[in-house]
């Protein structure tokens, strides 16, 4: 046999082996696996103890609540509230009692039946300190949902009632939300079997996807729940791998190489390059904006004139223009675009560096002072947060506020925020804002002061509690907006918080991906997504 014929024979043998392997592997190749890279690693998988929007992007696919937001329509309108584990409900005339008629025939992923006793088990776990499986962190994390809770009861096998101390205009929408805990239902049998801590490795809900595995620092894998109760929301993909990749350049390279199919928040500088590589750029409005906390215990920032000077030092217009390249708008004050009460004409200060210098001199700092900024590398929809910090650092330095920067991963950052801003830190910032005003209950109230989350700058003003309670009890949008404007104006006068820009949501999607829809929310629905 010649060398050529021997090579040809080996080539044909190799080809036959490859074909044989391909035939053998065909069933596995038929499975659709979608890989999604988000901006940070995930927090806990237990919905009653989890944090961050990125974590909720996973949690909301495994666990469900009485109601859900329909994120499949897209557009700019606030997503509709639709039935989920409750197929219907009634609200009492006084707005304080919600009677949920639970969906029959639903089981958790481990076969445990969903019924009113399962609902009570979960309510006990979130709110009852005497309950065997109570989650100690739940009251603090979930105060935005349960702060008006008075009682709850099993009416019959498939009827469950929740009674509130006062009406809450946003109660159903808050039931569908997450990010700082989430009122979603965990299998009671799973908790009894694995214990509270074991739910991290065995997160068992009723949702359209089942948990497969988690490799901390790398990925979470979920797969289609073939027994899911809602055929209209049956996932289009068989498996989804969610990866936390904080470095934006690494996310972009992973998309271009085909390692991942969807990435959250590419760099604004990379949009044209990604499009040239065949990526689809999907963008839309978001309720997210960047909030600035000010340490009211700090010797410098105790003086309201110093806080006002800080606000006046920020060139918001240029920051939004150049940091996000047209995917952001400047903001002022404590109310976010896309949330109730927002007024785009409102400003809590004007950009006035010379005026800021004069205020600092009046406060006793003619030569300025040194401070520190604690910053997060960010999570959902965040990109180049270090660049934001450095921009602000330059603006502050121009008026005499000399700030060093320390950066933290997102989970560590929020643990620190729960404990309160540390000594020597004058300023810190992160993205927040919601389509409800529930987040304000965690930001400005006295119940959110350290060691709760996240009135981390020690703004101790009981008027915030009163105004938010009255806002929750309002009957009309006009009444609600009026209460929130009153709160906004007090915060601005005290200069306890400010903001600097609001960013659009931006995703880069591979050319073979179909069905990706972006609603004006911090999280997404992956049931509609697959690839060709």
C-alpha positions, 0 to 999 in steps of 0.5 A: 500500500502506498503512503497516499493510499494508506493516508486515504484509508486512515482518512476514510476510517476517521471519517467513518468514525466521526460519522458514527460518533455523530449518529450516536450523539445525535439525540444530545445535539438535538437538545437546545442549550442556551448560555446567558452571561450576566454582569455578576455572580449570583447570590443565594438560590433560596428566594427568601434569602437571595439578593440582587437582580441577577440572582432573581433572573434565575430564581424567577424561573425556578420559583413562582408566587401567587401572581407574575409579571408578563415580561413576554410582551416587551414595549415600554409599558409597565408589565401586566400582572397575571395569575400564576399559582393563584388562578384568581383573587378578590380584594376586600372593599377596604383593600386590606384582605386578599383572598387567593384561589389557588391553582389546582393540579400543580406540583413542586418539582419534587412532586409535593402538591401545591395547596394552601398549606404549602402557601402557609408554610412559605408565609411562616418561613418568611414572617414567623420567628417561631416557625421551625424553618423561619429564615432570619434574614427574610424580614429585613430583606422582604420588608418591602412586601410584608411591612403591612402584613397583619395575618394570613390563614388557610381558608380551605385546601385551595383558598388562602387569605392574606390580611393587611394592616392598611391598603397597599396599592402595589401589593400584587406587583410587589408579590411578583418582584424580587432582588432583595428576597422574593415572596416565591414558593419553595417546596415544603418537603424540600425544606423539611428534607434538606433544611433551610441551608440545604435549599441552596443546593436543592432549590425546588419550586413550581416554575418552568425550569428545574434546577440542575447544578450550581458551580459557585463563581462559574454557572447555574444550570436549569432545565425545562420542567416537562411537567410545568402546569402552564403550556403557554409558558413552556420553555422553548429551550431544553436547558439554560446555563447562566454565567456570571462574568463581571468583566465586560470585555470577557463577556463580549469575547465569549459572545463573539466566540460562540461560547455564550449566546446572550450577554447583558450590558455590553460596553457602549464602546463595543456596540458597533463592533458587536453588530458588525460581528452579527450580534443583535443589540436589544435595548429598552427602557429600564427603571434603573438609575444610579443612587448616591448614598451620603454618610450622615455620620461622617464628620464632613458630610454631617453638614448639609452644605457639604452634601449640597456642594457634592451634588452641585459638583456633578456634571450629570449631562456630560456623564450620561452622554459620554459614559453610556454613549447615548444609552442614558439620561441624567437624573436628579433626586430620589425618584427614578424614571419608570417609577411612580412620581417621576418628574423629568423636570425636577432637580435637587441641585444645579451643576455649579462648581464655583457655587460648590466651592463657596459652600465648602468654604462656608462650611469651613473647608476652603481647601477641601477635604479627603474622603473615600468612595466605596463602589461596586463592580456592579450587577444587573445592567451595570457596566464600567462602574469604575469609570463612573466612580473615576468620573465623579472623583474628577468632578469632586476633585475640581471643587476640593473633595478629594476622594479615593475609590475602593471597589468591591464585588457586588455581593460583598458590597451589599453585605457591607451596605446592610451593615452600614457605610463604614467609618471614613467612607463619605459616599457610595453608589449603586444602581437601583430604582423599580417600577414600584416604589417598594425599593424606597421602603428599603432605602429611606425608612428608619426600619431600613437603617443598619443592620437592615438593608439599605438606609446605609448612610444613616438617614434617620427621619421618621417622616419617610416612614409616614409618607411611604405608609400613606403612599401605599394606602393611596387610592389614586395615582395623583394621590400617590404621586403627591405623597412621593413628591413630598418625600422627594422634596424633603430628601432634596432639602436634607440632601440625604441622597441624590442620583446622577443618571438612568441607563437603558437595558442593553443586551447583545444576542447571538445571530441564531437566537430567537424569541428574546424580548426585553420588557421595562424591568430589571429581569427577563423571561427566558421561556420564550428564547431559543436558537436556530 
